Amino acid sequence: MTDWAIRQTGWASLHARIRRLTGRHDSEDLLQTALLHILERGHTGIANTEAYVLRTARNLAIDEYRREQRDGLVSLPPDQTEAIACPMPLPDAVVLGRQQLARLSTAFTGLDARTARIFLMHRLDHLPYRTIAAQLGVSVSTVEKQINRALCILTTALLDVDPP
C-alpha cells in the first residue's frame, strides 16, 4: 500500500510540474506520452528519470503547440468543448420530427371543424374555457370535452398508436 501511495504522489507531483512548466490543460496526456516514450525506447539507463520525463513532456508540448499553430487548431479544455458543438439537431432527430409533424397534421385535419376551432382558440389564442364557451354559445363542459377529445386524438397520432 505504501508503494502505491508513493507512486501516486510521484505521479501527481510530475503532473503538477508539467502543468506549471507547459501551461497546458492536457498535461496529464503529455506525462503519459513521455512515460510511454521511455518504455517504448527501452531507456533503462537514464540517470535522472524525472528530469528526462519533464524534458520529454516539455518537448511534446512544444511540438503540439507548433502543430496547432500550423494546422490552425485550438486545443480547448474539456469543460469548454460544449461551446463548439453544433447546435443543429442530428439528422435522425430532424427525420423523426418531420414524421411526427406529418402524423399530427394528418390527425388535426381529421378533427371535426368545431373541435379544431375550440382547440385552436384555446392553444393559439390562449383563451380561457369560459370565453370560448361564450363566443361559441356552448357550455364550458362542451369546451372541456372538445379540447380533451382533440388532445386524445393528437396524442394518439403523435405516439403513433392505434386509437381506442
CYANA upper distance limits for C-alpha pairs under 8 A (distance plus 0.5 A):
  1 MET  CA      5 ALA  CA      6.85
  2 THR  CA      6 ILE  CA      6.69
  3 ASP  CA      7 ARG  CA      6.63
  4 TRP  CA      8 GLN  CA      6.61
  5 ALA  CA      9 THR  CA      6.58
  6 ILE  CA     10 GLY  CA      6.56
  7 ARG  CA     11 TRP  CA      6.57
  8 GLN  CA     12 ALA  CA      6.58
  9 THR  CA     13 SER  CA      6.49
 10 GLY  CA     14 LEU  CA      6.62
 11 TRP  CA     15 HIS  CA      6.47
 12 ALA  CA     16 ALA  CA      6.56
 13 SER  CA     17 ARG  CA      6.68
 14 LEU  CA     18 ILE  CA      6.57
 14 LEU  CA     31 LEU  CA      8.03
 14 LEU  CA     50 GLU  CA      8.21
 14 LEU  CA     54 LEU  CA      8.05
 15 HIS  CA     19 ARG  CA      6.64
 15 HIS  CA     27 SER  CA      7.01
 15 HIS  CA     28 GLU  CA      6.41
 15 HIS  CA     31 LEU  CA      7.00
 16 ALA  CA     20 ARG  CA      6.73
 17 ARG  CA     21 LEU  CA      6.45
 17 ARG  CA     54 LEU  CA      8.36
 18 ILE  CA     22 THR  CA      6.39
 18 ILE  CA     23 GLY  CA      8.32
 18 ILE  CA     27 SER  CA      6.47
 18 ILE  CA     30 LEU  CA      8.43
 18 ILE  CA     31 LEU  CA      7.76
 18 ILE  CA     54 LEU  CA      6.91
 18 ILE  CA     57 ALA  CA      7.39
 18 ILE  CA     58 ARG  CA      7.80
 19 ARG  CA     23 GLY  CA      5.75
 19 ARG  CA     24 ARG  CA      6.44
 19 ARG  CA     25 HIS  CA      7.57
 19 ARG  CA     26 ASP  CA      8.49
 19 ARG  CA     27 SER  CA      5.65
 19 ARG  CA     28 GLU  CA      8.39
 21 LEU  CA     58 ARG  CA      7.68
 22 THR  CA     27 SER  CA      7.91
 22 THR  CA     58 ARG  CA      6.76
 22 THR  CA     61 ALA  CA      6.98
 23 GLY  CA     27 SER  CA      8.42
 24 ARG  CA     61 ALA  CA      8.22
 25 HIS  CA     76 LEU  CA      8.39
 25 HIS  CA     77 PRO  CA      6.38
 26 ASP  CA     30 LEU  CA      6.99
 26 ASP  CA     77 PRO  CA      8.15
 27 SER  CA     31 LEU  CA      6.68
 28 GLU  CA     32 GLN  CA      6.73
 29 ASP  CA     33 THR  CA      6.60
 30 LEU  CA     34 ALA  CA      6.54
 30 LEU  CA     57 ALA  CA      5.74
 30 LEU  CA     60 LEU  CA      7.09
 30 LEU  CA     61 ALA  CA      7.46
 31 LEU  CA     35 LEU  CA      6.74
 31 LEU  CA     53 VAL  CA      7.76
 31 LEU  CA     54 LEU  CA      8.40
 31 LEU  CA     57 ALA  CA      6.37
 32 GLN  CA     36 LEU  CA      6.56
 33 THR  CA     37 HIS  CA      6.69
 33 THR  CA     57 ALA  CA      8.01
 34 ALA  CA     38 ILE  CA      7.12
 34 ALA  CA     53 VAL  CA      6.19
 34 ALA  CA     54 LEU  CA      8.44
 34 ALA  CA     56 THR  CA      6.02
 34 ALA  CA     57 ALA  CA      5.92
 34 ALA  CA     60 LEU  CA      8.24
 35 LEU  CA     39 LEU  CA      6.89
 35 LEU  CA     53 VAL  CA      7.03
 36 LEU  CA     40 GLU  CA      6.47
 37 HIS  CA     41 ARG  CA      6.54
 38 ILE  CA     42 GLY  CA      6.46
 38 ILE  CA     43 HIS  CA      5.94
 38 ILE  CA     44 THR  CA      8.42
 39 LEU  CA     43 HIS  CA      7.29
 46 ILE  CA     52 TYR  CA      8.14
 48 ASN  CA     52 TYR  CA      6.82
 49 THR  CA     53 VAL  CA      6.62
 50 GLU  CA     54 LEU  CA      6.71
 51 ALA  CA     55 ARG  CA      6.57
 52 TYR  CA     56 THR  CA      6.55
 53 VAL  CA     57 ALA  CA      6.53
 54 LEU  CA     58 ARG  CA      6.59
 55 ARG  CA     59 ASN  CA      6.68
 56 THR  CA     60 LEU  CA      6.62
 57 ALA  CA     61 ALA  CA      6.64
 58 ARG  CA     62 ILE  CA      6.79
 59 ASN  CA     63 ASP  CA      6.67
 60 LEU  CA     64 GLU  CA      6.57
 61 ALA  CA     65 TYR  CA      6.56
 62 ILE  CA     66 ARG  CA      6.68
 63 ASP  CA     67 ARG  CA      6.63
 64 GLU  CA     68 GLU  CA      6.65
 65 TYR  CA     69 GLN  CA      6.70
 66 ARG  CA     70 ARG  CA      6.52
 67 ARG  CA     71 ASP  CA      6.47
 67 ARG  CA     73 LEU  CA      8.26
 68 GLU  CA     72 GLY  CA      6.00
 68 GLU  CA     73 LEU  CA      5.01
 68 GLU  CA     74 VAL  CA      6.59
 68 GLU  CA     75 SER  CA      7.98
 69 GLN  CA     73 LEU  CA      7.04
 76 LEU  CA     80 GLN  CA      6.63
 76 LEU  CA     81 THR  CA      6.86
 77 PRO  CA     81 THR  CA      7.34
 80 GLN  CA     84 ILE  CA      8.27
 81 THR  CA     85 ALA  CA      7.34
 89 PRO  CA     93 ALA  CA      6.60
 89 PRO  CA     94 VAL  CA      7.00
 90 LEU  CA     94 VAL  CA      6.97
 91 PRO  CA     95 VAL  CA      6.80
 92 ASP  CA     96 LEU  CA      6.60
 93 ALA  CA     97 GLY  CA      6.51
 94 VAL  CA     98 ARG  CA      6.70
 95 VAL  CA     99 GLN  CA      6.71
 96 LEU  CA    100 GLN  CA      6.69
 97 GLY  CA    101 LEU  CA      6.57
 98 ARG  CA    102 ALA  CA      6.63
 99 GLN  CA    103 ARG  CA      6.79
100 GLN  CA    104 LEU  CA      6.64
100 GLN  CA    158 LEU  CA      6.29
101 LEU  CA    105 SER  CA      6.49
102 ALA  CA    106 THR  CA      6.65
103 ARG  CA    107 ALA  CA      6.64
103 ARG  CA    157 ALA  CA      6.25
103 ARG  CA    158 LEU  CA      6.79
103 ARG  CA    160 ASP  CA      8.22
104 LEU  CA    108 PHE  CA      6.45
104 LEU  CA    154 LEU  CA      6.49
104 LEU  CA    157 ALA  CA      6.44
104 LEU  CA    158 LEU  CA      6.49
105 SER  CA    109 THR  CA      6.72
106 THR  CA    110 GLY  CA      6.88
107 ALA  CA    111 LEU  CA      7.26
107 ALA  CA    153 ILE  CA      7.32
107 ALA  CA    154 LEU  CA      6.53
107 ALA  CA    157 ALA  CA      6.70
108 PHE  CA    116 ALA  CA      7.70
108 PHE  CA    154 LEU  CA      7.30
111 LEU  CA    115 THR  CA      6.84
111 LEU  CA    116 ALA  CA      6.36
111 LEU  CA    150 ALA  CA      7.64
112 ASP  CA    116 ALA  CA      6.72
113 ALA  CA    117 ARG  CA      6.56
114 ARG  CA    118 ILE  CA      6.62
115 THR  CA    119 PHE  CA      6.56
115 THR  CA    146 GLN  CA      5.78
115 THR  CA    147 ILE  CA      7.36
115 THR  CA    149 ARG  CA      8.25
115 THR  CA    150 ALA  CA      7.05
116 ALA  CA    120 LEU  CA      6.62
116 ALA  CA    150 ALA  CA      7.71
117 ARG  CA    121 MET  CA      6.57
118 ILE  CA    122 HIS  CA      6.75
118 ILE  CA    132 ILE  CA      7.48
118 ILE  CA    143 VAL  CA      7.25
118 ILE  CA    146 GLN  CA      7.49
118 ILE  CA    147 ILE  CA      7.25
119 PHE  CA    123 ARG  CA      6.52
119 PHE  CA    146 GLN  CA      7.87
119 PHE  CA    147 ILE  CA      5.93
119 PHE  CA    150 ALA  CA      7.27
120 LEU  CA    124 LEU  CA      5.73
120 LEU  CA    125 ASP  CA      7.34
121 MET  CA    125 ASP  CA      5.44
121 MET  CA    126 HIS  CA      7.00
121 MET  CA    127 LEU  CA      6.50
121 MET  CA    132 ILE  CA      7.51
122 HIS  CA    126 HIS  CA      5.33
122 HIS  CA    127 LEU  CA      5.38
122 HIS  CA    128 PRO  CA      6.96
122 HIS  CA    129 TYR  CA      7.75
122 HIS  CA    132 ILE  CA      8.01
123 ARG  CA    127 LEU  CA      8.08
127 LEU  CA    131 THR  CA      6.77
127 LEU  CA    132 ILE  CA      6.98
128 PRO  CA    132 ILE  CA      6.96
129 TYR  CA    133 ALA  CA      6.56
129 TYR  CA    140 VAL  CA      6.45
129 TYR  CA    143 VAL  CA      6.78
129 TYR  CA    144 GLU  CA      7.62
130 ARG  CA    134 ALA  CA      6.61
130 ARG  CA    140 VAL  CA      6.32
131 THR  CA    135 GLN  CA      6.63
132 ILE  CA    136 LEU  CA      6.64
132 ILE  CA    140 VAL  CA      8.46
132 ILE  CA    143 VAL  CA      7.72
133 ALA  CA    137 GLY  CA      6.15
133 ALA  CA    138 VAL  CA      5.37
133 ALA  CA    139 SER  CA      5.97
133 ALA  CA    140 VAL  CA      5.89
133 ALA  CA    142 THR  CA      8.32
133 ALA  CA    143 VAL  CA      6.77
134 ALA  CA    138 VAL  CA      7.16
134 ALA  CA    139 SER  CA      8.27
138 VAL  CA    142 THR  CA      6.92
138 VAL  CA    143 VAL  CA      7.81
139 SER  CA    143 VAL  CA      7.13
140 VAL  CA    144 GLU  CA      6.74
141 SER  CA    145 LYS  CA      6.67
142 THR  CA    146 GLN  CA      6.61
143 VAL  CA    147 ILE  CA      6.67
144 GLU  CA    148 ASN  CA      6.56
145 LYS  CA    149 ARG  CA      6.52
146 GLN  CA    150 ALA  CA      6.66
147 ILE  CA    151 LEU  CA      6.57
148 ASN  CA    152 CYS  CA      6.59
149 ARG  CA    153 ILE  CA      6.77
150 ALA  CA    154 LEU  CA      6.57
151 LEU  CA    155 THR  CA      6.32
152 CYS  CA    156 THR  CA      6.55
153 ILE  CA    157 ALA  CA      6.73
153 ILE  CA    163 PRO  CA      7.83
154 LEU  CA    158 LEU  CA      6.54
155 THR  CA    159 LEU  CA      6.57
156 THR  CA    160 ASP  CA      6.49
156 THR  CA    161 VAL  CA      6.14
156 THR  CA    162 ASP  CA      7.51
156 THR  CA    163 PRO  CA      6.62
157 ALA  CA    161 VAL  CA      7.06
157 ALA  CA    162 ASP  CA      8.50
157 ALA  CA    163 PRO  CA      8.49
